[in-house]
Amino acid sequence: MLHRFDRPGFRQITLLPGPSSDIEDCDLSIGTLGFMHSQTGFTWSQVSHRMCLHFVTKGSGQVIHRNKRYHIRTGDTFCFFVDETYHYQDHKNDLWDYTWIGIHGHQAEAMCKSLGCSQENPHIPGLSLKPVETLVAEIDAAFR
């Protein structure tokens, strides 16, 4: 079952497992696809409950994790690890757009680490956006 949540500047599509499925009891699955288009400045803090990759497609901001500040800009990726606290915000003069993919399963953390993300350094600078855009379009189409 899919759940959509839309509001100005924000869209999220979540795959809700059926009564007999367990989204965590697999090697790797995608449970959430979201899009943020910041309009007036954005700031948020959270403890992550799932592995989540964020791809910045426009603008810049910062992520604070374990008292370390990461400066994020177009083309950068940051990853949230389970049970870790993150504070993130865009720069008010360079509002950002980003896409996030919530991943689940036994191999989710290993997949993020294979990209170069870790709890010690959740930031990957300068990935090529073209393959990311293609992947996001495929996920979006599959969810629809």
N, C-alpha and C positions, 0 to 999 in steps of 0.2 A: 504494500500500500504506500502511496506517495502522499506526502504532506507538503503543501506550498505555503510559504509565508512571504508576502510581498508588502512593502511599504515604500514610500519615496526614498530612493537611494539604496535600497536593500532588497535582495531577493534570496530566498533559501529554499532548496528542494531537499527533503529528507526522505530516505527510504526507510519505512518502518517495517521491521520484519513481521511476518505473519505468526500466528499462534504456535506453529510447529517448527519455526526456524529460529536459529540463534546466529545472529550476525557476527558474533565474536568467535564462534566455533568453526572457523574456516581458516584457510591460509591467509587470504587477503580479499577484502571487499570494500566497496565504496558505499558509505551510508549517507553522506551529505555533500551537496554541491551548493555553494553560496557565492553571491556577488555583492560587493560593497562599492557604492559610488558615493564618496563623501561629498556633502553639499555645504556644510557650515563648520567644518572641523569635527573631528571624531576622536574620542578617547574612550578606552574601555579597559577594565581589569577582569581577569578571570582565572580560575583554576581549570585547566583543561581536563575533560573527562574522556577524551579520545585523542588519538594521533590526528593531527590536522596540518596539512600543507597549505600555505598562503603564498600566492603568486601576485606580486605587485605589478600591475599593468600600466599604471600612470601615477605620477606624483611621488611624494616622499613622506617619510614619517620616522618613528622610532619604536623600538620594542625594548622593554626593560625586563630582564629575566635574571634572577639570581644576583641582583644589584649591579648588573652590567648593562650598559646602554648600547644598543645596536642602531646605527643609522641606516635606514632602509630606503631604497629608491627604485624607480622603474627598472624592471628586469631582475630584481632580487626576490629571493624566496626565504620564508622563515617557517619553521616547523614548531608546532606545539606538541609536547610530550605529555603523556597521561600523568595526572596528579602534580603537575608543575604549575607555578603561578606566573602569569604574564600580564604586563601592562603595555598597551600599545596605543599610539595616537598618530594622526597625520600632522604634517606641518600646515599651519593655517594659511600660509601663502602658497602652498603647493599641494592642494587636496589630492588624496589618492583614490585610486580604484584598485581593488584587488579581488581575487577569486580564491576561495578556499575549498579544499576537498578533505572531508573527514574520512579517514580510512580505519578499518577494523580488521581483526584477525590476528592469528599467531605470528604472522610475518610482517605486520605493520611497522613495528619499530625497526626491524632489520632493513626494510625497504627504505625508510627515511634515512637511516644511517648509511645505506649504500649511495644515497644522493649527496652525502657529506654533512648531514645534520646530526647533531648530538645534543644531549642535555647541556653539555658544557658550551656548545656553540650552535645555537639553533638557526643561524643565519648563513645563507648561501648567496654571495653576491654575483650578479651579472649572468644569470642563466638566459639562454635564448628563449624568447617568448613564443616564437613560431610553433615549436613542438607542443608547448603548453597550451596554446590556443587551440590547436588541433585536438589534443587530448580532452580539453574541457568541452569542446563542441561535440565530441563523440559521447562523453558521459552525459551531457545535457540531452542529447538525442535519445540515448538509451533510457534515461529516466522518464522522458516524455512517453 
